[in-house]
Amino acid sequence: MDDYITKPFEEEELLYRIRAVLNRLIHPLRNSDGETSVKRIGKFTFDPQNLLLSISNESQRITLKESRILNKLAMSLNNVVTREEIMIEVWGENDYYTGRSLDVFISKLRSYLKKDTSVQIITIPTLGYRLEVRS
């Protein structure tokens, strides 16, 4: 949940939580026409609404959290997304255990994406991740 924050809190955490709520309102998984916002990521087709990651004739059903993380990275394709941004948007909190969970989800996403060698999730030490698609 993003609607509750315990005292004392940092201004930065409050801003991340506000951004997370606004992002969900401004960037829902469906576009304004009510159509699913399917994205191309290299050779993959990513359908966040139906939790599907497809390449060629193969489709991989992914979890809601995996979908939200991949969607966040795909919205900032080839740009760095901080760990804090992802954790606040997906889990609503930024703590040690959430960070470890994020590491596991990133690892799973990397295993799905290895079918296309031009797509990679790059770790930016002490900062975050970048979903990179090379031509």
Secondary structure by P-SEA (a helix, b strand, c coil): ccccccccccaaaaaaaaaaaaaaaacccccccccccccccccbbbbcccbbbbcccbbbbbcaaaaaaaaaaaaaccccccaaaaaaaacccccaaaaaaaaaaaaaaaaaacccccccccccccccccccccc
